[in-house]
Amino acid sequence: MRSLAALTLIGLLAACSSDPYPLPADPRNSRAYSPASVGGAVYVTVLYLEPRPGDRIELLGAEPIGVEPGADVRFYLSRSVLMEDGDRVIGEQRGPLVGAIVETAAGASAGPDNAVGIVAEIVADRPGRYELVSVRLHYRINGGSERIGEGIDVALTACIDDPAPATCDEVVDE
């Protein structure tokens, strides 16, 4: 009986240590393809964070993973906006990411109403295909020490040319 309890405790500790919170535990692995001209900006919400009730998340910074030289990537925080029809939209409004605080009241219900988005902006100074495959996020939870996690909900491919291409589609190997 004791060995079963010990195994259960070890399993729970292992599960807690592998919790990627506030990053997605099971990313949707969606992809976005966006055409733009050289020097033009592509904006896509690439990561969604949903704080747990009572948590305070301080965003310290973000780094792009996978983007080749020739493009600059900036990240912004986008809070949920309630539309007239009652839907919530993330990505329409963007503000500074570094230093932003995302928090939920202790009595709040868990759910997408508390979600925020991390928006990636890609601007390239030369033609090419630029892929953002993940985001390295620096943050603190409830005033604790700095944490670093990686994740992405929507991988982004920006097809940049001058003039802008009509489309930006998935490349299929033949």
N, C-alpha and C positions, 0 to 999 in steps of 0.2 A: 504494500500500500504506500509506504514512504517513497519507494522508487517511482511509482506512478505520479505522486505529487511533485517530486523533484523534476521528473521529465516534463510535466505540465508547466512548472515554473520556468524551466529552461526554454521551453517553446514560446512562452509568453514574452520572456525577455528578448529572445531572438526576433520575435515579430515586432516588438516595440523599437528595437534598434534599427530595423530595416524600414521603418515608417518614413517615407520621404516628405512628410508634411512640412510646409504647405504646398509643395509641388505635387503634381498629380501622381497618384499611386499607379494608375493604369491609363497612361496617355491614350488619347483617341487615335493618335498617329494619322491625323488628317494632313492634307497637303494643300497649299495655296500656290497658284502660279500667277504671277503678276508681271505684265510687260510695262516698260517705262523707257523714257529717253535718257541718254547720258545727262547726268546732272539732275534728273527728275527724281522725286521721292516715291517710294513704295511704302505704304503703311499697312500692316496686318497685325491683328491681335494673335500672338503666338503662344501665349501662356495664360492660363486662368488660375487664380488663387482664391480659395474659399476659406477664410479664417474660421476656426471653431469658435463657438460661443464663449465670450469672455477673453479671447486672445487678442493680443496687440502685436502686430508684426511691423517692424521697422525695416524698410528696404534700404540697403546700403549701396547697392550697385548691381550691374549685370554685365556679362560678357557674352559675345556671340561665339558660337562654336560651328565651324565648318565653312565660314565665308572666306573665300579666296581674296588675296590682295587685289585692290582696285575698287573696292567698295567700303564705305563707312557704314557702320550700324550703330544706331542710337536707340535707346529704350526709354519708354514713357509709361507712366501709370495711367490707366483708364478706369474710372469708377463707373459703376452701373448708373444708367440714366433711365428714369421712368418715363415712358412715352405716353401720349394722350390715350392710346388704345389699351393701356395697362401692361404692355410688354416692357421688358427691361432690355436695354441695349448696352453692350460694352464695346468700346473702340471708337465711338463717335467723338468723345472728348478726351484730350490727352493733357497730362500735366507732368511735372518733374517726377522722376522715379527716385533718384537719390534723396534720402531723407524723408520720403513719404511714409506715413503711418496708416496702416490698415488695421482697423479694430472692429470688434463686434461686441455688443453688450452681453453681459454674462447671462441674461435671461432670454437672449434671442434664440430663435429656432435655427438650427443648421439648415442650410439650403442655398440655392443659387441667388437669392436676393442679397446675400452678403458678398457675392463674388466681385472680384476686380480683375482687370486684364493687364497684361504686360504687352505693350504694342512695340513692335520692331519697325524702325524706319531704315530702309536701305537706300543709299544714294551712291551711285557708281560714277567714277570719273572716266571710265572707258567701257566700251562694249564688252559684254560677256554674260555668262550665266552664273549667278551667285546663289548659293544654297545655304540657308540657315538651318542647321539640323538639330541644334539644341541651344539652350540658354544656361549659363552658369550664373546662378542668382546668389548674391550675398545678402544676408538678412539676420535679424535678431527676433526672437520670440519672447515676449513678456520681459524685456530688459535683460535677457540672458546674454551669453557670449555669442560672438559672430559665428554664423553657420554658413556653409556653402553647399548648395545643392544644384544638380543639373536636371533639366527636364524640358519638355516642350509638348504642347497640345497640337499645334499646327505648324508643321515644317514649312518653310517658305522658300520658294524659288523665284528669283527676280531675273527676268530676261531683259537685258539692257542693250539698246542699240541707238543709233542716231540716223534717221528718225526712229521713234519707238516702234517696236514690232507690233503687228496687229493682234497677235496672240502669244501666249507663253504656255506651251503644253508640255506634258510629261514626255521625256525622251524614252523611246522604246528601243531596246537593243534588238537587232535582227539577227 
